[in-house]
Amino acid sequence: MLTKCFESEDCIVRLRAGPAGRHLDGFAAYLHGRGYAPITGRGYIECVVHMMRVATRDGVTPETLTEDHIRAFRDHLATCSCR
């Protein structure tokens, strides 16, 4: 379902190989099923990828992600220069 939001096969392969990879197709399907435009879906998916890239630095997986991790990511965004 990532093909609804991303055109490059290389990009899709890279996304699927990342820490949130096995969840991204389902997330893309969820967004598509609710009528989100592909560009909006792409933005949300990129945010998830960014959050998981930051979270994995602390050993967090999608399965262990908590609200505290999400708050820490929000704080990270205030000074982020990693995008």
N, C-alpha and C positions, 0 to 999 in steps of 0.2 A: 504494500500500500504506500510505501514511501515514494513510489513512482508518481503518485498524484501530486506530490509537493516538490520533488527534485528530479531534474532531467538527467543529470550526469550519473552514469552507472558507477563510475569511480567514487563519486561522493556517497552514493547509496551503500556501496561496499564498505567504505570507511565508517559511515554511521553505524552500520550493523555490527562492525567489529569493535565498537567502543563499549564502555561500561553499561550503557543503557540500551545497547543494540537490540537485544532480543525483545524489548518492549516497544520499540519505536514503530514497527509496522502496525501494531494494535492501536497505539496512540494516534497514528496517522489515520487509520480506519475510523476511529472514534470521531476525530475532527471532521473528516470528510462526510461521515454519516450525519453529522449535525449541520452540514451546510457551510462550513468554513471555507473561504476561498483558499486556493493552493498557496498563495503568498503568505496568508495569515498562518496557515498550518505550518509552513516552513519556518516562520518566525518562532512559533511555539516549540517546534521540535528542536530548533537551534538553541533555545533557552534551556530545554531539558538536557541537551548534550553538554552545554556549558556548565550547568549545575552539577551534573554527574562527573565531569572532568575535575571540577574543584573538590567535590565530595570524596572522590576516590583518593585524593591526596592524603586523606585522613582514614583510609581504609573502609569507607562507607560503600555499600552496594545498594542497588535499587531495593533489595529486600530488607536492608537494615536502615534505610532512610527514615528519619523522624522529622517531626515539626521543628525540633531544635536545629537540625541540619539545614532545613529550609530557611529558618531565621538567620543562621550563620551565612548562608548564601546571599540573602537579602543585604546583609551588612557588607559582604564582600563586594557586591555590585556598586556600593557607594564609592569605592576607590579602585575598582577593577581596571586593569590595563592589559588583561590577558586575552582579550578577544581579537 
